Amino acid sequence: MKYQTGDRILLLHSKEEGTVVDIINDKMVMVEINGTSFPVYLDQIDFPYFHRFSQKKAPLPAKRTPGEEIRREKPAPAVNKPEKGMFLSMLPVFEFDGMDDAVSTLKFHLLNETKSSYSYHFEIWLNNTLFLELKQEVLPFQHTYLADLQFDQLNDKARFEFTFVPKEPDLKLAASYQKTWKVKAKQLFQQLAELQQQQKATIDYLLFDKYPLRQEKDVYGFSPQDLKKLSTLTSHLSIKDTTPVTAKYEVDLHIERLTDDWKGLTNLEMLGIQLNEFQHYLDLAISQHQRSMIVIHGIGSGKLRDEVHEILKTVPEVKYFVNQYHPFYGYGATEIFFK
């Protein structure tokens, strides 16, 4: 091998000097220039001193006309580079198997082609078992190494899980962003064939072009302001005056059973009435030492069910609760058991 790790090299097309940081195979090496690592073919680099001495001295330039002595502008700094997004980059390492070049190893890198820094949590799962976990940071326009996988390991239901978090707090951006990449065998073989034909080094998969903005509403259509308002509604909205002296075994939270003028209410107001009713009978059941209770919340969007479950998780007198298929209520009811 002409080069070894640590050798100083010269990139022929740009005349930039760097260092060999890894030997990929007998045709390629990994070099680092100005803090960025990337693969290059051997015919694209040379030793700096050998290149300087092997080049013929250029003839003296002709007499310049006025204005030609103006210096060229310096290259634009990285911060002005166009943003392309966040990429998962895969570098296949080929080895000759006696008949043809075959992929033996895959080297994965994370390419941050944006102006922002991110913390990321990276996991590789093989056969639904955690194989590798990393928690690191990637800077703007930086390429960082993730892991190596043997080509055969892609048959083990390989799955890559990413969770990105912006380093600079920004209320307009989502608190975190999750992305999953799974191996698609047919697509991968096609891309590897195209890679050899086009003589490219890597296959890049886009994880996101722009980091997502914060969602103004949750999956049920409520904004953060609505949810804050809900705590007030559950303590001030009135319900139909049907308060019993004893607890109920079965509590139906369908809105038409709780108030007559429900058609003029907003979704948030109806939810507040339903939760008031539920909390009232829950308190009664606990105070009268009831063993169990069924609350009928229906299926719908699932918001009422989720809010009921969140309340139950905070009540120490609740032993456990289940929301499973019931011959009378289907999946529209939750059964509560008390200590």
Buried (B, 14 or more C-beta within 10 A) or exposed (E): EEBEEEBEBBBEEEEEBBBBBBEBBEEBBBBBBEEBBBBBEBEBBBBBEEBEEEEEEEEEEEEEEEEEEEEEEEEEEBEEEEBBBBBBBBBBBBEEEEEEEEBBBBBBBBBBBBEBBBBBBBBBBBEEEEBBEBEEEBBBBBBBBBBEBEBEBBEBEBBBBBBBBBEEEEEEBBEBBEBEBEBEEEEBEEBBEEBEEEEEBBBBBEBBEEBEEEEEEEEBEBEEEBBEBBEEBBEEBEBEEEEEEEBBEEBBBBBEBBBEEBEEBEBBBBBBBBBBBBBBBBEBBBEEEBEEBBBBBBEEEBBBBBBBBEBBEEBEBBEEBEBEEBEEBEBBBBBBEBE
